């Protein structure tokens, strides 16, 4: 079957089941409810004053009685410093457990060491919002027997509610925890900030292990994760590389091209009609998109505009804007740098939120629905504004869906910033390899070579032109780019579908074919 | 153009190309070792362009070692021209 974006979707896939084709960003939501049944969270019981403490992670895992075919989940709040996923999978593999479904909120290059377990049958399926590095290459080449699923941050919560992801065991890293499993990422030697993606795992997993390098006296405050969901608590020497977990602030790029794109994007935002008193704002942490914040900060000061909230992945740059009084609050589902943790701990207007409140489409209003302006990146964008943020120019998985489609669908103004080509690879083009976010959610594209407004937004185009900003037809820009780079040969793939890209409502927006080696 | 010595031009930086030229015996033909980070997308285009440039300079016998990091076509031609001129000791206007 074909979905509304003309992508060919199989009716059914072994290892996933029946697929539903994407029919538009709001085709399912406008009903006002979700038709799929939700599964109940498990009910558990503990005797008073019994101990949850286990000496080692291996002991804790043994107590959960691991079995073949189980689903194990992790969060990715340790960013590039994560070593827990590897440690845990290694223990399971040494116990001889096979056919594991790995349900991580995201996988990064820090997880490259688990590649051997993709090859030996320990892990046979992956659910994640992003996959990168060696893992992303291997799965695109078809290393896993079952198709992987890429979901958005909001979509992951929906998948847990509906039982598409049935978590048997959640192993959750914390930078501080007490003996009952109250846990946080806001303080401790490996402080990493918000634990937003882990909340749903703690509520729905059949068994939950909290792993920390820092046991604190009861009670651990703040309770990002609460004890009533936690089966076991483990103190380990290390949850990963603290210099990568708790190190540094995110710096604004110095690359002239990114800065130029950001400057143009800020002009577009300034004249869009959305930059007004009380507006809400989200930017990605990538090069040009974070740099937009720098110019918006300047404009807000010049025009004495005060915003309502910053949402999302939060950087120390966002914290600076909160501290300057430019925004009233921050809702933090994920902290992009460790400098954020102290603000999360100390400032009552810097609020930790779970992924469901952040972006799950099926509730009475997630926060992305209340966004005014979001600035997002792209690996590729086509002339219908459909965006790829998951597969790279060689067809390998090397990115993340993350909150891209969630925020794009919610915001009044969705700005995509990217160069028109990178190296010799065209970014603005007729057809993207994989669609993650539908063009209907994108309002304007800003590149160094032109600004393109989605034809569905004539008022926006009028606003910009009235301010003297030149607007270019996206098809003209794509042709111009092809004239410079030459026409790239398409990526060679086989018929085999190795993965699917789920839209936030659970329908399939695209599939990923096996890359020919 | 007559090639007299080994020469090179370009760099191994992103969006650039490093080209080494080596004279070979007459009749040896064009020996081209091409590596590119965009081989899959533009490998054929690159080869076609390099042959066209060699045609322009009437060079039939040469060894080229090309390491491309995604250079645009004008960059490739400019680097190749410079490397060839250096090899032919016609490098006036170019650095040694």
HADDOCK unambig.tbl for C-alpha pairs under 7 A between the chains (distance, minus, plus):
assign (segid A and resid 423 and name CA) (segid B and resid 14 and name CA) 6.80 0.50 0.50
assign (segid A and resid 423 and name CA) (segid B and resid 15 and name CA) 4.87 0.50 0.50
assign (segid A and resid 423 and name CA) (segid B and resid 70 and name CA) 4.92 0.50 0.50
assign (segid A and resid 423 and name CA) (segid B and resid 71 and name CA) 6.41 0.50 0.50
assign (segid A and resid 424 and name CA) (segid B and resid 70 and name CA) 4.89 0.50 0.50
assign (segid A and resid 424 and name CA) (segid B and resid 71 and name CA) 6.08 0.50 0.50
assign (segid A and resid 424 and name CA) (segid B and resid 72 and name CA) 5.75 0.50 0.50
assign (segid A and resid 485 and name CA) (segid B and resid 72 and name CA) 6.04 0.50 0.50
assign (segid A and resid 488 and name CA) (segid B and resid 41 and name CA) 4.73 0.50 0.50
assign (segid A and resid 488 and name CA) (segid B and resid 42 and name CA) 5.93 0.50 0.50
assign (segid A and resid 489 and name CA) (segid B and resid 41 and name CA) 4.49 0.50 0.50
assign (segid A and resid 489 and name CA) (segid B and resid 42 and name CA) 6.67 0.50 0.50
assign (segid A and resid 490 and name CA) (segid B and resid 41 and name CA) 6.72 0.50 0.50
